[in-house]
Amino acid sequence: MKAIVGFSSTYVLLFVLHIVFAANDLEHLFRIVVTLLAAMTFFCAPFLWLIDSTMKQSLRIGYIASVPLSIGIAYAYTDMEFQLGATFLAIIATSVTHGAWWLFMRGK
């Protein structure tokens, strides 16, 4: 549970910061925060595992959380327009990263 709370709190804080930085034309800080948000989105399960390595369901919970977040990332990167191609690409990217994490963790 602490992994979910820690991850979610960090994600929300960064999301708010990206809005603040964009509104105040702080381009470099905005780019740093957006990069962190994208990494957290596509690597949700590994981040959950890093926070709490005893969390047995980190892969499943991470993947389930990552799918809607990746759809949101696709929406943001297409200038707030829903584009099916970008959405599929984002879902494929999160599926690949979480699949790779599953392969990596399978033997452990």
N, C-alpha and C positions, 0 to 999 in steps of 0.2 A: 504494500500500500504506500510506503514512503517513496518508492520509485515513481509511482503514478503522480503523487502529489508534488514531488520535486520537479519532475519533468513538466507537468502541466503548469505549475507556478512559473517556472523559467520561461516556458513558451509564451504564456500570457504577458509576462513582463517584457519580453523581447518584442512581442507583437505591438504592445502599446508604445514602446520606444521607437519602433519603425514608423509609426504614425507621427509621433512627435518630431522625429528627425526629418521626415519628409515635409511636414508642415513648416519647419523652420529652415529649410534648404541646407541641411547639414548632410551633404552628399556622401562624404566618406564614412561617417558614422552610420548613415542609412544603409550603405552597401555592406558594411560589416555585419550589421544586425540582420539584414535580409539573407546574407550568406549563412549565418548561424541558424536562422529559421529554416532555410532549405535543408541544411544538414540534419537538423533535428527532425524534420518531416520525413526525409528519405531513409534515415537511420534510427528510427524511433526505438525499435527493439534493442539494438546494441546500446543505446543510451540508457534505456531502462535497466538492462543487465549491468551496465557500469555503475549505476546508482545503487542497485541491490542485486548482487549476483546470486542470491538465494531465491529470487523470485522465479518460481517454476513456470509461470505462464507469460513470461516477458515477451516471447516471440509472438504468441497469438495476440496478446493485448497490444503490443507494439504495432503489429501489422494492421489490426482493426482500427487503431487510432490513426495510423499513417495514411490509409486510403482516403478518408475525407479531407485530411490536411493536404494531401498531394493534389486533390481536385481543387482545393482553394489556391494552392501555389500556381497551378495551371491557369486558373481564372485571373490571378493577379498578373502573371507574366504575359497574358494576352490582352492587357489594358482593360480589364474588367468586362471582357466579352467571353461568353461560353463558346469554346471551340472544341469540337469533338476530338480532333486529332491531338491537340495539346493535352486534353484530359486523358485520352488513352495512353499517350506517351508518359504522363506523370504516373498513372496507375501501373504501367509496365515497369517504370523505373523503381517505384517502391516495391513492386513484386520481386524484381531482380535483386535489389539490395537485401530484402528480407529473406529471399530464397538462399542467397549466398551466405547470409548469417546463419540460417538453419543448417546448411551444409557444414559450415565451420564449427558450429556448436554441437552437431550431431554426435560426434565422437567423444564429447566431454561429459 
